[in-house]
C-alpha cells in the first residue's frame, strides 16, 4: 500500500471519528460539513415511517436537524473501526445510547459503511435493528 493510500485511509478514519464526535454533541451543522454535496444515506432495513434512502447533503442535514432535535442526549460510541485496504471504505461498529425528549431511552447496536469522494462522506450505509429504532421514528412522527 502506498504512503498516499495509507494517509487517505487515516484521513477517512479521522473523518469517521469526527462524524461520531459531532453527532454525539448534536452539532448537526458542523457534522454537515463532512458530507459531499451529492451524498446519500442508505438504510437497508428502515423502521416503519423512515426513508430507506436520503439523497443530497441538504436533505441529509435538514433531516438530521429534525432527528437530533428529538433527543435530550445522544452518544454514539465506536466499538470497532475497520478501514478497507486499498479502498475508500471504512466499516464501523457502534453503540447508541440516547434519551428522547420526555425521557424514553433508546439504545441500538449499528454497523455502518462509509464511502468517500474528495475526502468527504459520499455514502453512508447504516445497519441497525429497526424495531429498536421505531421509538425514535414514532417520536419524529409526533413532532
C-alpha positions, -999 to 999 in steps of 0.1 A, spaced: 0 0 0 14 34 -10 21 61 16 -6 83 0 -31 55 2 -22 49 39 -27 86 45 -60 87 28 -72 58 48 -61 75 80 -79 107 69 -111 87 63 -108 71 97 -103 106 112 -134 119 94 -155 89 107 -143 96 143 -153 133 138 -187 122 124 -195 104 156 -180 131 179 -201 158 163 -232 137 162 -228 129 199 -226 166 205 -257 171 184 -237 196 163 -256 188 130 -242 220 114 -206 210 120 -214 174 112 -229 185 79 -196 199 67 -183 163 65 -207 154 37 -203 156 -1 -229 176 -19 -242 145 -37 -240 122 -7 -266 96 2 -276 77 33 -289 42 28 -308 23 54 -314 -13 40 -338 -21 69 -357 11 78 -383 13 106 -419 20 96 -422 56 85 -384 61 79 -369 65 45 -346 39 31 -326 65 12 -318 101 18 -301 119 -11 -281 151 -11 -263 169 16 -290 195 21 -317 168 27 -294 148 50 -286 179 71 -322 190 72 -334 155 82 -308 152 109 -316 186 124 -351 172 129 -339 138 140 -314 151 166 -339 177 178 -359 148 193 -330 138 216 -322 152 251 -289 132 249 -272 112 222 -240 92 225 -227 71 196 -198 50 209 -175 35 184 -168 -1 193 -148 -11 162 -134 7 132 -121 -11 101 -107 8 71 -107 -14 40 -73 -19 24 -69 -2 -10 -104 12 -8 -122 44 2 -145 24 25 -145 24 63 -167 0 83 -177 9 118 -194 -9 147 -210 15 171 -235 15 200 -261 43 205 -272 53 240 -297 82 239 -326 97 257 -355 111 238 -372 143 249 -397 131 275 -373 106 290 -376 75 267 -343 57 264 -330 45 231 -302 21 225 -291 2 194 -260 -16 180 -252 -5 145 -228 -13 117 -221 14 92 -201 15 59 -187 49 49 -176 57 13 -158 89 3 -155 113 -26 -130 142 -25 -123 133 12 -160 139 21 -186 113 30 -204 103 -2 -222 72 10 -233 60 44 -249 26 48 -264 21 82 -275 -13 95 -294 -15 128 -324 -32 144 -354 -13 130 -376 -25 158 -355 -6 184 -352 25 162 -391 26 159 -393 45 192 -373 73 175 -394 73 143 -426 74 164 -413 105 183 -405 121 149 -440 115 136 -454 131 167 -432 162 164 
